[in-house]
Amino acid sequence: MTVGIVWFRTDLRVVDHAPLEALAGRCQRLVAVYCVDPREYAPTRWGFPRTSARRAAFVLGSVIALREELRRRGGDLVVRRGRPIDVIPALAREVGATDLAFHAEAASDERADEAAVEAAVGADGVRVHALWGHTLAPIAALPFSVRDLPGHFTAFRQQVERRVRVPAGRPAPTELPAPVRDVAPGDVPSLAELGLEGALDDPRQLTSFVPGTVAGMARMQGYIWDRDLLRIYKQTRNGLLAPDDSSKLSPWLATGALSPRTVFDAILAYEQERVRNESTYWLAFELWWRDYFRFVALQAGRTLFRRSGPRGRDRQWRWDEARFGAWCRGETGYPLVDANMQELAATGYMSNRGRQIVASFLVNDLEIDWRAGAAWFESQLLDYDPCSNWGNWAYAAGVGNDPRPNRYFDLAKQAASYDTDAAYVRHWLPALASLAPPLAHEPWRQSDVRYHARVAPLRTAERTTGLLPL
Ligand SMILES: Cc1cc2nc3c(=O)[nH]c(=O)nc-3n(C[C@H](O)[C@H](O)[C@H](O)COP(=O)(O)OP(=O)(O)OC[C@H]3O[C@@H](n4cnc5c(N)ncnc54)[C@H](O)[C@@H]3O)c2cc1C
């Protein structure tokens, strides 16, 4: 009797899932497993939980959705609490596993988990299949070794665009081998059991993110096909407020409910059936960024999470709890920063433009250790992905893979370009809702407007007019 275990982590889907497909084809019994790892829910060194209630709800909702997908195909999902090294080898012994398959991850902690599990089950004679499947480019098809990964995105992209053929996504298996009898499926924990609490709804939220593949596919179908928005993606993608400014597929890509190749296939189909233009190219371009940060994480190992980053560049950082707290809560006194941070706390999402603005503010204006900002994003973002998050933060902090050493985002210029009518700040900051555009971005200019005091002067002010009076 061949018994396979498929270990799910950030690949919570059945479509385009090579480990599931591989073991469905070779095993007579199949056990799919997900570990609710206590380390994911522990407090960080910065004093807040590593996963917020909102992100936990999205991840656990995705686990429930995966279980439904597996059950629909005659399978099931076993859910266990514990670290993979404590769960998987014990489960393998319990079910008499002959094979273990999983998608290989890129970040160092996840890779360490894989190595430990692989060694433990390998010692019991289980065949291990660690398959690459989180990127557009198969790792084996890269025209360079990961050690020699180009130091900048442009060089990476030019080579992969020219030399890598992205394989089409694979369909889900229609039927799965039966699960092993007598293995309790286990329940998915509630937020309270994980020690998490907090309101999950906010009346200001404009986009709803429903976990699972069905909802992710519906979002993709609606954005690309029904509302026909891919043709203008490049013009709208930097918008801050509207639900359709960008694809908003990231939470499903991060949990793996959607495979990047499913999105890539949709882009190709749209180019064939509707239009091929700069915008259709640009969505694929962004997916290549996602790929790049995966490979950067693989190359960088633990240095991705160190203060001096993958580049080993040290710089003086401050720690100021009051200012950091004001940044997290969206109470810095700078409306464009505050609106973005309040959106993040209220919804678990923030636009790419917003992320760049608030990251620059934290590292350049407040000079606060970038790892605290990255940790806060990790806690809050529904689309949290270690490679994209820490890679982008290292980039913003000037310690990552960026040809330019200092990317400073000038708040006044950003507001004038991306929130000209102040609709975004007025939406997220009710205190400013009645102000006309220039004042809504600079409420300190009028003495009778009551708003948070500015936590620190801006560096632009230092450069141009001396310190701005607070
Ligand atoms: C400081 C900072 C932290 C970030 N943290 C994350 C994170 O934890 N998880 C995450 O998925 N993205 C992260 N990003 C990248 C980017 O902001 C989001 O992917 C994007 O805003 C998601 O919205 P969307 O799906 O509408 O993107 P779209 O513009 O529609 O892009 C489509 C997809 O391309 C990928 N993508 C786009 N931009 C980037 C990028 N700069 N880096 C990597 N992938 C990209 C995402 O998968 C995204 O869903 C971060 C960016 C910054 C500046």
The ligand as an SDF file (V2000), in Angstrom:
LIG
                    3D

 53 58  0  0  0  0  0  0  0  0999 V2000
    7.2550   47.9370    1.8300 C   0  0  0  0  0  0  0  0  0  0  0  0
    6.4830   46.9690    0.9300 C   0  0  0  0  0  0  0  0  0  0  0  0
    6.0410   45.7480    1.4300 C   0  0  0  0  0  0  0  0  0  0  0  0
    5.3550   44.8490    0.5940 C   0  0  0  0  0  0  0  0  0  0  0  0
    4.9170   43.6490    1.1240 N   0  0  0  0  0  0  0  0  0  0  0  0
    4.2940   42.7560    0.3090 C   0  0  0  0  0  0  0  0  0  0  0  0
    3.8630   41.4980    0.8050 C   0  0  0  0  0  0  0  0  0  0  0  0
    4.0660   41.1360    1.9700 O   0  0  0  0  0  0  0  0  0  0  0  0
    3.2000   40.6710   -0.0440 N   0  0  0  0  0  0  0  0  0  0  0  0
    2.9660   41.0110   -1.3560 C   0  0  0  0  0  0  0  0  0  0  0  0
    2.3450   40.2300   -2.0830 O   0  0  0  0  0  0  0  0  0  0  0  0
    3.3980   42.1760   -1.8420 N   0  0  0  0  0  0  0  0  0  0  0  0
    4.0460   43.0590   -1.0620 C   0  0  0  0  0  0  0  0  0  0  0  0
    4.4520   44.2610   -1.5860 N   0  0  0  0  0  0  0  0  0  0  0  0
    4.3230   44.4960   -3.0330 C   0  0  0  0  0  0  0  0  0  0  0  0
    3.0530   45.2230   -3.5080 C   0  0  0  0  0  0  0  0  0  0  0  0
    2.8630   46.3830   -2.7640 O   0  0  0  0  0  0  0  0  0  0  0  0
    1.8090   44.3490   -3.4430 C   0  0  0  0  0  0  0  0  0  0  0  0
    2.0520   43.1050   -4.0400 O   0  0  0  0  0  0  0  0  0  0  0  0
    0.6430   45.0110   -4.1810 C   0  0  0  0  0  0  0  0  0  0  0  0
    0.3830   46.2790   -3.6450 O   0  0  0  0  0  0  0  0  0  0  0  0
   -0.5870   44.1390   -4.0690 C   0  0  0  0  0  0  0  0  0  0  0  0
   -1.7050   44.7420   -4.6800 O   0  0  0  0  0  0  0  0  0  0  0  0
   -2.2710   44.1770   -6.0440 P   0  0  0  0  0  0  0  0  0  0  0  0
   -2.4840   42.7130   -5.9580 O   0  0  0  0  0  0  0  0  0  0  0  0
   -3.4150   45.0060   -6.4340 O   0  0  0  0  0  0  0  0  0  0  0  0
   -1.0350   44.4390   -7.0170 O   0  0  0  0  0  0  0  0  0  0  0  0
   -0.9840   44.5830   -8.5960 P   0  0  0  0  0  0  0  0  0  0  0  0
   -0.4120   45.9180   -8.9010 O   0  0  0  0  0  0  0  0  0  0  0  0
   -2.2700   44.2490   -9.2250 O   0  0  0  0  0  0  0  0  0  0  0  0
    0.1330   43.4990   -9.0100 O   0  0  0  0  0  0  0  0  0  0  0  0
   -0.1880   42.1260   -9.2940 C   0  0  0  0  0  0  0  0  0  0  0  0
    0.6370   41.2100   -8.4430 C   0  0  0  0  0  0  0  0  0  0  0  0
    2.0320   41.3910   -8.6960 O   0  0  0  0  0  0  0  0  0  0  0  0
    2.7830   41.1860   -7.4980 C   0  0  0  0  0  0  0  0  0  0  0  0
    3.5000   42.4170   -7.1550 N   0  0  0  0  0  0  0  0  0  0  0  0
    3.1630   43.6810   -7.4950 C   0  0  0  0  0  0  0  0  0  0  0  0
    4.1050   44.5470   -7.0360 N   0  0  0  0  0  0  0  0  0  0  0  0
    5.0320   43.8030   -6.3860 C   0  0  0  0  0  0  0  0  0  0  0  0
    6.2440   44.1070   -5.6960 C   0  0  0  0  0  0  0  0  0  0  0  0
    6.7180   45.3690   -5.5640 N   0  0  0  0  0  0  0  0  0  0  0  0
    6.9230   43.1020   -5.1230 N   0  0  0  0  0  0  0  0  0  0  0  0
    6.4980   41.8300   -5.2320 C   0  0  0  0  0  0  0  0  0  0  0  0
    5.3640   41.4670   -5.8890 N   0  0  0  0  0  0  0  0  0  0  0  0
    4.6480   42.4450   -6.4560 C   0  0  0  0  0  0  0  0  0  0  0  0
    1.7730   40.8570   -6.4080 C   0  0  0  0  0  0  0  0  0  0  0  0
    1.6700   39.4580   -6.2880 O   0  0  0  0  0  0  0  0  0  0  0  0
    0.4860   41.4600   -6.9540 C   0  0  0  0  0  0  0  0  0  0  0  0
   -0.6800   40.8350   -6.4570 O   0  0  0  0  0  0  0  0  0  0  0  0
    5.1310   45.1840   -0.7600 C   0  0  0  0  0  0  0  0  0  0  0  0
    5.5840   46.4120   -1.2480 C   0  0  0  0  0  0  0  0  0  0  0  0
    6.2480   47.3010   -0.4170 C   0  0  0  0  0  0  0  0  0  0  0  0
    6.7320   48.6170   -0.9850 C   0  0  0  0  0  0  0  0  0  0  0  0
  1  2  1  0
  2  3  1  0
  2 52  2  0
  3  4  2  0
  4  5  1  0
  4 50  1  0
  5  6  2  0
  6  7  1  0
  6 13  1  0
  7  8  2  0
  7  9  1  0
  9 10  1  0
 10 11  2  0
 10 12  1  0
 12 13  2  0
 13 14  1  0
 14 15  1  0
 14 50  1  0
 15 16  1  0
 16 17  1  0
 16 18  1  0
 18 19  1  0
 18 20  1  0
 20 21  1  0
 20 22  1  0
 22 23  1  0
 23 24  1  0
 24 25  2  0
 24 26  1  0
 24 27  1  0
 27 28  1  0
 28 29  2  0
 28 30  1  0
 28 31  1  0
 31 32  1  0
 32 33  1  0
 33 34  1  0
 33 48  1  0
 34 35  1  0
 35 36  1  0
 35 46  1  0
 36 37  1  0
 36 45  1  0
 37 38  2  0
 38 39  1  0
 39 40  1  0
 39 45  2  0
 40 41  1  0
 40 42  2  0
 42 43  1  0
 43 44  2  0
 44 45  1  0
 46 47  1  0
 46 48  1  0
 48 49  1  0
 50 51  2  0
 51 52  1  0
 52 53  1  0
M  END
$$$$
